[in-house]
Amino acid sequence: MDISRSSSYGILKDNDYRSTIAAEKREIDEFKQATRLRWAEEYISKADEYWQNIIFTDECLMQNNPHKQRLWLPEEEDAPPTQRD
């Protein structure tokens, strides 16, 4: 028996399921983890005067994920993140 997409969505919603897209989570390898830890350990003890001359910016590469993973989950359940290289 074939069923349309809209009918299947309606059945899932009627049974307290929701459609969501899993969040992406970038994998951080051991080398990058160690590098970040060394940086933090080096700068954690700097005096407040040092930090008053620092400006942080947040730059990141934004990409559309062509491999989005759509999930149907019970209302009370959160979507697990998907790993991305």
C-alpha positions as CSV (number, residue, x, y, z in Angstrom):
1,M,0.0,0.0,0.0
2,D,1.4,3.4,-1.0
3,I,0.8,6.4,1.1
4,S,1.5,10.0,0.3
5,R,4.1,12.1,2.1
6,S,1.5,14.5,3.4
7,S,-0.6,11.6,4.8
8,S,2.4,10.0,6.5
9,Y,3.3,13.4,8.0
10,G,-0.2,13.8,9.3
11,I,-0.2,10.3,10.9
12,L,3.1,11.0,12.6
13,K,1.9,14.4,13.9
14,D,-1.4,12.8,15.1
15,N,0.7,10.4,17.2
16,D,2.8,13.1,18.9
17,Y,5.8,13.0,16.6
18,R,7.6,16.1,15.3
19,S,9.8,16.6,12.3
20,T,13.2,18.1,13.1
21,I,16.6,18.4,11.5
22,A,19.6,17.1,13.5
23,A,22.1,19.7,14.5
24,E,25.6,19.5,13.1
25,K,28.4,18.9,15.4
26,R,32.0,19.3,14.2
27,E,34.4,16.7,15.3
28,I,37.5,18.0,17.1
29,D,40.4,15.6,16.8
30,E,42.9,15.0,19.7
31,F,45.6,17.3,18.2
32,K,43.1,20.3,18.0
33,Q,41.9,19.5,21.6
34,A,45.5,19.5,22.9
35,T,46.3,22.8,21.0
36,R,43.3,24.5,22.5
37,L,44.1,23.3,26.0
38,R,47.7,24.5,25.7
39,W,46.5,27.9,24.6
40,A,44.0,28.2,27.5
41,E,46.7,27.1,30.0
42,E,49.1,29.7,28.7
43,Y,46.7,32.6,28.9
44,I,44.6,31.7,32.0
45,S,46.9,33.3,34.4
46,K,47.4,36.6,32.5
47,A,46.5,39.7,34.6
48,D,43.3,41.7,34.0
49,E,45.4,44.5,32.6
50,Y,46.6,42.2,29.8
51,W,43.0,41.4,28.8
52,Q,41.9,45.0,28.7
53,N,43.9,45.4,25.5
54,I,42.5,42.4,23.7
55,I,39.6,42.4,21.3
56,F,38.0,39.1,20.4
57,T,36.1,38.6,17.2
58,D,34.0,35.6,16.1
59,E,34.5,34.6,12.5
60,C,33.2,31.4,11.1
61,L,32.6,29.8,7.7
62,M,28.9,29.4,7.0
63,Q,28.0,26.5,4.7
64,N,24.7,25.0,3.7
65,N,24.7,21.3,4.6
66,P,23.5,19.4,1.6
67,H,23.2,16.2,3.8
68,K,20.7,17.5,6.4
69,Q,19.2,14.6,8.3
70,R,15.5,15.0,8.9
71,L,14.2,12.9,11.9
72,W,10.8,12.2,13.2
73,L,11.0,12.0,17.0
74,P,8.5,11.8,19.9
75,E,7.7,15.3,21.2
76,E,9.7,14.9,24.4
77,E,12.8,13.6,22.7
78,D,15.7,15.8,21.4
79,A,17.5,15.2,18.2
80,P,21.0,13.8,18.6
81,P,23.7,15.9,16.7
82,T,25.2,14.5,13.6
83,Q,29.0,14.4,13.2
84,R,30.6,16.5,10.5
85,D,34.2,16.5,9.5
